[in-house]
Structures are given as C-alpha cells and as structure tokens.
Amino acid sequence: MDDDMDATGPALEVADGWDAGDLGCGELVIVLRARLAALRPGQVFQLLATDPGVRHDLPAWAGLTGHRLAHADPPRYLIIRREDS
C-alpha cells in the first residue's frame, strides 16, 4: 500500500467536513462553496454525500472552481481548497 494511502483513502489531514446526506447537487454546491471559503488554501474538506448525481457533478464543479478533488469513493469525497489567486 502506498505511503499516502490508507484503508479509507488518501492519508490527508481533514480540516473540516459536512454530511450533506441526499441533498441535491444544486443546493449542495452552494453550501459547499461557503464551507470551503472558510478554509485556508490547501486545507482538506471531507464531504459525505449520497445523492447519485454527486459522483458526476462534483468532479466537474471542482474543476470549474479550481478546487482539487483528492479522493472520490462515494459517499466520501476529499476536496483540497484551491490556492487564492
């Protein structure tokens, strides 16, 4: 097993997290945006989300916003907050 991996995914220090349950992607990304804005650049956010659309929409959203999706194993996602420009 790689040094940067453990049984549940990348061994990253999670700074904050949110269990969004089955919240739809439209509402989810609005709340997620605010929660990520509260973090410092480079910090890791853990999202738990069971809505089936999240597995497809979250990677696209992360790419559009500059955040990095470091781990996606539904329902668990680790997002690294983007660096401010």
MODELLER restraints for C-alpha pairs under 7 A, 6 or more apart:
rsr = mdl.restraints
at = mdl.atoms
rsr.add(forms.Gaussian(group=physical.xy_distance, feature=features.Distance(at['CA:4:A'], at['CA:10:A']), mean=5.59, stdev=0.5))
rsr.add(forms.Gaussian(group=physical.xy_distance, feature=features.Distance(at['CA:4:A'], at['CA:11:A']), mean=5.29, stdev=0.5))
rsr.add(forms.Gaussian(group=physical.xy_distance, feature=features.Distance(at['CA:5:A'], at['CA:11:A']), mean=5.17, stdev=0.5))
rsr.add(forms.Gaussian(group=physical.xy_distance, feature=features.Distance(at['CA:9:A'], at['CA:71:A']), mean=6.68, stdev=0.5))
rsr.add(forms.Gaussian(group=physical.xy_distance, feature=features.Distance(at['CA:10:A'], at['CA:71:A']), mean=6.77, stdev=0.5))
rsr.add(forms.Gaussian(group=physical.xy_distance, feature=features.Distance(at['CA:13:A'], at['CA:44:A']), mean=6.58, stdev=0.5))
rsr.add(forms.Gaussian(group=physical.xy_distance, feature=features.Distance(at['CA:14:A'], at['CA:44:A']), mean=4.89, stdev=0.5))
rsr.add(forms.Gaussian(group=physical.xy_distance, feature=features.Distance(at['CA:14:A'], at['CA:45:A']), mean=5.72, stdev=0.5))
rsr.add(forms.Gaussian(group=physical.xy_distance, feature=features.Distance(at['CA:14:A'], at['CA:46:A']), mean=6.40, stdev=0.5))
rsr.add(forms.Gaussian(group=physical.xy_distance, feature=features.Distance(at['CA:15:A'], at['CA:43:A']), mean=6.09, stdev=0.5))
rsr.add(forms.Gaussian(group=physical.xy_distance, feature=features.Distance(at['CA:15:A'], at['CA:44:A']), mean=5.48, stdev=0.5))
rsr.add(forms.Gaussian(group=physical.xy_distance, feature=features.Distance(at['CA:15:A'], at['CA:45:A']), mean=5.94, stdev=0.5))
rsr.add(forms.Gaussian(group=physical.xy_distance, feature=features.Distance(at['CA:16:A'], at['CA:45:A']), mean=5.07, stdev=0.5))
rsr.add(forms.Gaussian(group=physical.xy_distance, feature=features.Distance(at['CA:16:A'], at['CA:46:A']), mean=6.38, stdev=0.5))
rsr.add(forms.Gaussian(group=physical.xy_distance, feature=features.Distance(at['CA:17:A'], at['CA:45:A']), mean=5.24, stdev=0.5))
rsr.add(forms.Gaussian(group=physical.xy_distance, feature=features.Distance(at['CA:17:A'], at['CA:46:A']), mean=4.38, stdev=0.5))
rsr.add(forms.Gaussian(group=physical.xy_distance, feature=features.Distance(at['CA:17:A'], at['CA:47:A']), mean=5.66, stdev=0.5))
rsr.add(forms.Gaussian(group=physical.xy_distance, feature=features.Distance(at['CA:18:A'], at['CA:46:A']), mean=6.48, stdev=0.5))
rsr.add(forms.Gaussian(group=physical.xy_distance, feature=features.Distance(at['CA:18:A'], at['CA:47:A']), mean=5.21, stdev=0.5))
rsr.add(forms.Gaussian(group=physical.xy_distance, feature=features.Distance(at['CA:18:A'], at['CA:48:A']), mean=6.28, stdev=0.5))
rsr.add(forms.Gaussian(group=physical.xy_distance, feature=features.Distance(at['CA:19:A'], at['CA:47:A']), mean=6.03, stdev=0.5))
rsr.add(forms.Gaussian(group=physical.xy_distance, feature=features.Distance(at['CA:19:A'], at['CA:48:A']), mean=4.60, stdev=0.5))
rsr.add(forms.Gaussian(group=physical.xy_distance, feature=features.Distance(at['CA:19:A'], at['CA:49:A']), mean=6.30, stdev=0.5))
rsr.add(forms.Gaussian(group=physical.xy_distance, feature=features.Distance(at['CA:20:A'], at['CA:28:A']), mean=7.00, stdev=0.5))
rsr.add(forms.Gaussian(group=physical.xy_distance, feature=features.Distance(at['CA:20:A'], at['CA:48:A']), mean=5.87, stdev=0.5))
rsr.add(forms.Gaussian(group=physical.xy_distance, feature=features.Distance(at['CA:20:A'], at['CA:49:A']), mean=5.09, stdev=0.5))
rsr.add(forms.Gaussian(group=physical.xy_distance, feature=features.Distance(at['CA:21:A'], at['CA:48:A']), mean=6.70, stdev=0.5))
rsr.add(forms.Gaussian(group=physical.xy_distance, feature=features.Distance(at['CA:21:A'], at['CA:49:A']), mean=4.99, stdev=0.5))
rsr.add(forms.Gaussian(group=physical.xy_distance, feature=features.Distance(at['CA:21:A'], at['CA:50:A']), mean=5.52, stdev=0.5))
rsr.add(forms.Gaussian(group=physical.xy_distance, feature=features.Distance(at['CA:22:A'], at['CA:49:A']), mean=6.02, stdev=0.5))
rsr.add(forms.Gaussian(group=physical.xy_distance, feature=features.Distance(at['CA:22:A'], at['CA:50:A']), mean=4.84, stdev=0.5))
rsr.add(forms.Gaussian(group=physical.xy_distance, feature=features.Distance(at['CA:22:A'], at['CA:51:A']), mean=4.49, stdev=0.5))
rsr.add(forms.Gaussian(group=physical.xy_distance, feature=features.Distance(at['CA:23:A'], at['CA:51:A']), mean=6.24, stdev=0.5))
rsr.add(forms.Gaussian(group=physical.xy_distance, feature=features.Distance(at['CA:24:A'], at['CA:51:A']), mean=6.07, stdev=0.5))
rsr.add(forms.Gaussian(group=physical.xy_distance, feature=features.Distance(at['CA:25:A'], at['CA:53:A']), mean=6.75, stdev=0.5))
rsr.add(forms.Gaussian(group=physical.xy_distance, feature=features.Distance(at['CA:25:A'], at['CA:54:A']), mean=6.12, stdev=0.5))
rsr.add(forms.Gaussian(group=physical.xy_distance, feature=features.Distance(at['CA:36:A'], at['CA:81:A']), mean=6.26, stdev=0.5))
rsr.add(forms.Gaussian(group=physical.xy_distance, feature=features.Distance(at['CA:41:A'], at['CA:81:A']), mean=5.19, stdev=0.5))
rsr.add(forms.Gaussian(group=physical.xy_distance, feature=features.Distance(at['CA:41:A'], at['CA:82:A']), mean=5.44, stdev=0.5))
rsr.add(forms.Gaussian(group=physical.xy_distance, feature=features.Distance(at['CA:41:A'], at['CA:83:A']), mean=4.69, stdev=0.5))
rsr.add(forms.Gaussian(group=physical.xy_distance, feature=features.Distance(at['CA:41:A'], at['CA:84:A']), mean=6.54, stdev=0.5))
rsr.add(forms.Gaussian(group=physical.xy_distance, feature=features.Distance(at['CA:42:A'], at['CA:80:A']), mean=5.58, stdev=0.5))
rsr.add(forms.Gaussian(group=physical.xy_distance, feature=features.Distance(at['CA:42:A'], at['CA:81:A']), mean=5.06, stdev=0.5))
rsr.add(forms.Gaussian(group=physical.xy_distance, feature=features.Distance(at['CA:42:A'], at['CA:82:A']), mean=6.16, stdev=0.5))
rsr.add(forms.Gaussian(group=physical.xy_distance, feature=features.Distance(at['CA:42:A'], at['CA:83:A']), mean=6.38, stdev=0.5))
rsr.add(forms.Gaussian(group=physical.xy_distance, feature=features.Distance(at['CA:43:A'], at['CA:80:A']), mean=5.65, stdev=0.5))
rsr.add(forms.Gaussian(group=physical.xy_distance, feature=features.Distance(at['CA:43:A'], at['CA:81:A']), mean=5.59, stdev=0.5))
rsr.add(forms.Gaussian(group=physical.xy_distance, feature=features.Distance(at['CA:44:A'], at['CA:78:A']), mean=6.47, stdev=0.5))
rsr.add(forms.Gaussian(group=physical.xy_distance, feature=features.Distance(at['CA:44:A'], at['CA:79:A']), mean=5.59, stdev=0.5))
rsr.add(forms.Gaussian(group=physical.xy_distance, feature=features.Distance(at['CA:44:A'], at['CA:80:A']), mean=4.52, stdev=0.5))
rsr.add(forms.Gaussian(group=physical.xy_distance, feature=features.Distance(at['CA:44:A'], at['CA:81:A']), mean=6.32, stdev=0.5))
rsr.add(forms.Gaussian(group=physical.xy_distance, feature=features.Distance(at['CA:45:A'], at['CA:78:A']), mean=5.66, stdev=0.5))
rsr.add(forms.Gaussian(group=physical.xy_distance, feature=features.Distance(at['CA:45:A'], at['CA:79:A']), mean=5.13, stdev=0.5))
rsr.add(forms.Gaussian(group=physical.xy_distance, feature=features.Distance(at['CA:45:A'], at['CA:80:A']), mean=6.32, stdev=0.5))
rsr.add(forms.Gaussian(group=physical.xy_distance, feature=features.Distance(at['CA:46:A'], at['CA:77:A']), mean=5.75, stdev=0.5))
rsr.add(forms.Gaussian(group=physical.xy_distance, feature=features.Distance(at['CA:46:A'], at['CA:78:A']), mean=4.66, stdev=0.5))
rsr.add(forms.Gaussian(group=physical.xy_distance, feature=features.Distance(at['CA:46:A'], at['CA:79:A']), mean=6.42, stdev=0.5))
rsr.add(forms.Gaussian(group=physical.xy_distance, feature=features.Distance(at['CA:47:A'], at['CA:76:A']), mean=5.90, stdev=0.5))
rsr.add(forms.Gaussian(group=physical.xy_distance, feature=features.Distance(at['CA:47:A'], at['CA:77:A']), mean=5.09, stdev=0.5))
rsr.add(forms.Gaussian(group=physical.xy_distance, feature=features.Distance(at['CA:47:A'], at['CA:78:A']), mean=6.31, stdev=0.5))
rsr.add(forms.Gaussian(group=physical.xy_distance, feature=features.Distance(at['CA:48:A'], at['CA:75:A']), mean=5.25, stdev=0.5))
rsr.add(forms.Gaussian(group=physical.xy_distance, feature=features.Distance(at['CA:48:A'], at['CA:76:A']), mean=4.76, stdev=0.5))
rsr.add(forms.Gaussian(group=physical.xy_distance, feature=features.Distance(at['CA:48:A'], at['CA:77:A']), mean=6.36, stdev=0.5))
rsr.add(forms.Gaussian(group=physical.xy_distance, feature=features.Distance(at['CA:49:A'], at['CA:75:A']), mean=5.04, stdev=0.5))
rsr.add(forms.Gaussian(group=physical.xy_distance, feature=features.Distance(at['CA:49:A'], at['CA:76:A']), mean=6.73, stdev=0.5))
rsr.add(forms.Gaussian(group=physical.xy_distance, feature=features.Distance(at['CA:50:A'], at['CA:75:A']), mean=5.32, stdev=0.5))
rsr.add(forms.Gaussian(group=physical.xy_distance, feature=features.Distance(at['CA:55:A'], at['CA:74:A']), mean=6.76, stdev=0.5))
rsr.add(forms.Gaussian(group=physical.xy_distance, feature=features.Distance(at['CA:59:A'], at['CA:69:A']), mean=6.41, stdev=0.5))
rsr.add(forms.Gaussian(group=physical.xy_distance, feature=features.Distance(at['CA:62:A'], at['CA:68:A']), mean=5.90, stdev=0.5))
rsr.add(forms.Gaussian(group=physical.xy_distance, feature=features.Distance(at['CA:62:A'], at['CA:69:A']), mean=6.34, stdev=0.5))
rsr.add(forms.Gaussian(group=physical.xy_distance, feature=features.Distance(at['CA:66:A'], at['CA:82:A']), mean=5.53, stdev=0.5))
rsr.add(forms.Gaussian(group=physical.xy_distance, feature=features.Distance(at['CA:67:A'], at['CA:79:A']), mean=6.72, stdev=0.5))
rsr.add(forms.Gaussian(group=physical.xy_distance, feature=features.Distance(at['CA:67:A'], at['CA:80:A']), mean=5.87, stdev=0.5))
rsr.add(forms.Gaussian(group=physical.xy_distance, feature=features.Distance(at['CA:67:A'], at['CA:81:A']), mean=5.12, stdev=0.5))
rsr.add(forms.Gaussian(group=physical.xy_distance, feature=features.Distance(at['CA:67:A'], at['CA:82:A']), mean=4.44, stdev=0.5))
rsr.add(forms.Gaussian(group=physical.xy_distance, feature=features.Distance(at['CA:68:A'], at['CA:79:A']), mean=5.59, stdev=0.5))
rsr.add(forms.Gaussian(group=physical.xy_distance, feature=features.Distance(at['CA:68:A'], at['CA:80:A']), mean=5.03, stdev=0.5))
rsr.add(forms.Gaussian(group=physical.xy_distance, feature=features.Distance(at['CA:68:A'], at['CA:81:A']), mean=6.72, stdev=0.5))
rsr.add(forms.Gaussian(group=physical.xy_distance, feature=features.Distance(at['CA:68:A'], at['CA:82:A']), mean=6.80, stdev=0.5))
rsr.add(forms.Gaussian(group=physical.xy_distance, feature=features.Distance(at['CA:69:A'], at['CA:78:A']), mean=6.03, stdev=0.5))
rsr.add(forms.Gaussian(group=physical.xy_distance, feature=features.Distance(at['CA:69:A'], at['CA:79:A']), mean=4.57, stdev=0.5))
rsr.add(forms.Gaussian(group=physical.xy_distance, feature=features.Distance(at['CA:69:A'], at['CA:80:A']), mean=6.37, stdev=0.5))
rsr.add(forms.Gaussian(group=physical.xy_distance, feature=features.Distance(at['CA:70:A'], at['CA:78:A']), mean=5.44, stdev=0.5))
rsr.add(forms.Gaussian(group=physical.xy_distance, feature=features.Distance(at['CA:70:A'], at['CA:79:A']), mean=5.64, stdev=0.5))
rsr.add(forms.Gaussian(group=physical.xy_distance, feature=features.Distance(at['CA:70:A'], at['CA:80:A']), mean=6.55, stdev=0.5))
rsr.add(forms.Gaussian(group=physical.xy_distance, feature=features.Distance(at['CA:71:A'], at['CA:77:A']), mean=5.39, stdev=0.5))
rsr.add(forms.Gaussian(group=physical.xy_distance, feature=features.Distance(at['CA:71:A'], at['CA:78:A']), mean=4.94, stdev=0.5))
rsr.add(forms.Gaussian(group=physical.xy_distance, feature=features.Distance(at['CA:72:A'], at['CA:78:A']), mean=6.68, stdev=0.5))
